[in-house]
Amino acid sequence: MQHKYDPETCQQLIEEKIDLPFFRVICDPVRSNLILFLASNGEMTISEIAAEFPQNRSVISRHLDLLYRYQVVQRRKAGREIYYQANAQVVADKFADAAVNMKALLSLPH
């Protein structure tokens, strides 16, 4: 028996099982570069980070704030400085969950 493809049901299943907003956030080219940069360089201040990117400090700061909201980076304040570092565990867990959930969605009965 052939099942009819239902785009609304498909979209609903994907939205329930995959954290699409998270992946949209990290797939931005600047933000993905920031993640990789912090993962390879460790904890750094906003000034140290911004010095390595062509965007100005305020743009980098907005990107880091968004990454922080999605727990992709961690931050801590020491005096007047804010230090950022990649949160590799959260990123790895999100990808692992997405892989498991996509396998399950792709294995749904036909």
N, C-alpha and C positions, 0 to 999 in steps of 0.2 A: 504494500500500500504506500503510495506516494504522499508525503506530507507537504502541504503548501508552505512556502517560505513566508513568514510574517515579520516584516521589518520592525514593527513596534515591539513584538515579543522579544525578538533578537536584541534590540537596543536595550530593553528593560533588563534582560538577563545579563548583558555586558555591564550595564551600570550598577547592578546589584553585586556583581562578582569581581569587577576590576575597578580600582581606584583611578578612574580617568583623570580627575582634576590633578592628582599627584603627578601622573605621567605627563600631562600638559605642562605643568610647572617645570619639571626637570628637563623636558625636551627642548626648551628654549635654548638656542645656541650659547648665549652669554651665561645662562644659569648652569648649563651642563659643563661649560668650561670652568666656571667657578667651583663646581663640585669636584671635578678632577684635579684642579689646582690645589684646593684645600686638602684633598685626600693625599696628594703627593708631597705637600709642604707642611702639613700639620697646622697647629693653631697659629693664627695670625690676626693682627689688628686690621681694621678697615683701611687704615692708611697704607699698610704694607700690601694689602690685597689690591687696592685701587691703583697703586704704583705699577702693578704688573699688567693692567688692562687699559685699553684705549678709551674706554668710557670714563666719564668723570666720576668723582667720588660719590656724588648724590645718586647717580644711576646705579652704581655698584651697591650702594647702601640699600636702595629699594629692592634690588634683586636678592640681596642677602636677607632682608626682612621677609620677603615672600618665601624663600627657602626655609627660613626659621619657622614660619607659620606651619609649614608642612613637615617639620621636624627633619628636614634634609641636612640642616646644619644645626650645630649647637652653638650657643654663645654664652659668654660670661663677662661680667664687668669687673674690672680691677682699676680702682681709682677713676680716672676720666676715660680710660680706654675700654673698648669692647673688643673681645677676642672671639673669633669664629673658628670652628673646625667642622670638617665633614662628619656626618653621623652615618657612617658606613653601615651599621647594623640595620637602621631603618630602611635605607635604600635597598640593601640586599634582601631584607624580609619582604618588602613590597614587590620586588621582582620575583621572588620565590612564590609568593602568594598568587601573583598574576599568572605565573607559569602553570601552577597547579589548577587554578580556576579556568584558564583557557583550555587546558587539556580536557577538563570535565565538560566544558561547553561544547567543544568540538567532538566529544564522544556521545552527545545526546542521540537518542534513537532517531532513525530516519523515518 
